[in-house]
Amino acid sequence: MKYVPALLVVVCVLRGTLGYGQINYPLSKFDRYIDKQVSQNYNGKTSVDNYIQYAPAVAVYGLDLAGVKAKHNFRDRTFVMVSSYLLMAVTVNTLKYTVNVRRPDSSAENSFPSGHTATAFTGAHILFREYKDTSPWIGIAGYATATATGALRILNRRHWVSDVVVGAGTGILCAEAGYLLLPVFHRVIGIPNTLVIAPMVGNNTYGAGLAYTF
């Protein structure tokens, strides 16, 4: 599971960095096929994706306020959120304005990757990480909302399929990076990581218990 977003980014970045050349023809052909189907069979436009991209991030705090306990406290969640979204924004915008892929509707050349999708999946993955021990359905709802965001970007002809896939992978990877930076944040503000090993003795049994706090 943890390698899936990295794989998606590596595979689909070929389309973004190589444009529509023969070396990545299957990817570009698939992108064009899906866009053709959308343009021929779907004439509606919606702005819902502009709003639901933020829903998973709002839920990270909203559920806690509603009494559903998150894994991390408000301070740590906020650090993870801020660092994850900063990493995502830098990554997405760097790619958008260096790769220069034209959007399906030809409105601009900053299609790759999808920022809306990256935003949605960053929040969805943090939502999953914070509430997976409470209920797996919370994470599923977050991922479903993020997936809907990506689908609407395609239906609105604002992005190619590969833009959306790489946006999703980027969002998940940046959320994971935010959690990896959390112990560093703790050290900076003076919260030490602690490792406790305690002996355990019972009837004819011996062992040790281990607890690690970060």
N, C-alpha and C positions, 0 to 999 in steps of 0.2 A: 504493500500500500504506500509506504513512504517514498518508494522510488518512482511511482506513477507520474507525479507532476514533473519530475526531472526528465523522464522519458518523453513525455508529451512535448516539453519545451525543446529538447534536442531534436526530435523528429520534425516538428513543424517549423522550427527556426530555419530549416533548409529552404522552405518556401519564402519566408520573409527576407532572408539575406540574399537569396539567389533569384528573387523575382519570379519570372515565369519562363525560365530557361529550360532546355531539354533535360538538364541533369536532375531536375526535380519535377519532371512532367506529370507523374501520377498525382502529386499533391495539388499542383496548380490546376490540373484538369478537373479534379474533384471539387475544388473551390468554385471554379467557373460553372460546373454542372449544377451545384446546389444554388448558386446565385441565379442561374437561368430559370430554374424551377420556381424560385421565389418571385422573380420578376414577372413570370407568366401566370402564376396561380395565386399570388397574394398581393392585393392592391392597397391593403390597409396600412396606416401608419399610426404609431402610438408613442407616447412619451413616458409610458409606465416604467420603462427600463431606467429612465433618469432618476427615478425615486426608489424603486425596489433594490437597486444596487447597494443601498445603505441599510436595508432592513436587517441583515444578519448582524451588522455592527451595533445597531440600536438594541437588538435583542440581547447582546452580550451584557449590557447594563440593565436593560429593562426586566429581564427575568430575575436578576439578583434583587432588584427593587421590589419585585412582586413576591419575594420570599423563597425563590428557588436558588439554593446556595451554589455559587460558582466554585471552581477549584482554587482559584487565587483571589486574594483580597483586592480591593478597589485600586490600591496603589500599583500592585504588580500587573493587574489587568491593563491598567492605563499605560504602563510602560510598554507592555507587549503590543498593545494597540498602536501607540504612537510610533514605536520603532518599526513595526511591521508595515504600517502604511507609508512611512517615510521611505523605507527600502523599496516598497512597491512603486511609489510615485517616481522615484529616481530611475528605477529600472525601466518602467514603462515609457516614460518620457524620453529617456536616452535612446531607446530603440525606435520610438516613433519618429524622432527627428534626425536619426542617422540612417535608418533603413529605407525610409521614404517609399512605402507601398501605397499605391492609389486605392482609395476606398471603392467598393462596388458601385456606389452611386456617382463616382467621379468628382465628389465634392472637395476632396483634399487628398494629400499624399502622406497622411499620418495614420494609416489604417492599422499597422502592425506594431504591437499587439492591441487587443481590446482593453482599454482602460476601465470601462464599466465592468467588464467581466472580472478583471483582476481585482477591482475594488470589492465586488460582491464575494469572490472566493476567499479573499483575505479575511473578511469578516466571518464568512461561513466556517472556515477552518478554525478560527479562534473560538467561535461558538461551539464547535464540536469538541475542541480540546477542553474547554471550560465546563461543559455539561455532559460529557459522554458517560461519566459515572452515575449521573442522575437518571438520564434517559437517552437511549440512542436516537429516539425520534426527534429530539431537539436538533441534533446534528443533521439528521436526514432532512428536516424542514429547512435548515440553513442552506444545505447543498442544493435542495430543490429550487429555492429562491434564486440562488446564484446561477443555476443552470437555466432557469427561466430568463434571467437577465441576458445571458449569452445568446439564447435562442431569439429573443426579441431584437438583439443587435443585428442578427443575421436577417430576420424578417423585415427589419427596417432598412436593409441594404446599407448599413453603416459599416459592416465588417464581413470579411470572409470567414469561413468555418475555421481555418487554421489560426486566424487572429484570435478567435474566441478560445480555442483550445490552448494556445500559448498563454493567453490572459489568465485562464483558470490555473494552469500550472504555475505561473509566476506568482499569483496570489497565494497559493498554498505554500510554495517555497518561502516566500517572504514572511508568512505567518510562522512557519517553523523557525526561521532565522530569528524572529522576535523572541521566541521561547528560548532559543540557544543563548541569546544575549542577556536573559534574565539573571543568571548567576553573576555575570559581570556587573550588572546594575547593583546587585546586592553588595558586592565587594566595594563598589564605589561609594555607596552610602553607609557602609560600615556594618552590614549584616553578614556575619561569617557563615559559611557553609559548615555544618556540623555532622560528624559521623560518630554514632554511639554504638558500641558493641557491649552487650551484657550477657553474662553466663546464664544458662537455663538448666536447672536441675530438677528432675522429677523422680518418680518411682522407677528405678533401674534405667533411667534415661538421662543423657547428658547432651548439652548442645550450647548454642549461642544464638542470641537474637541481635539483629542489626537494624539500625534506623539511620537514615540519611535525610537531613533537612536542608533545603535550599530555598 
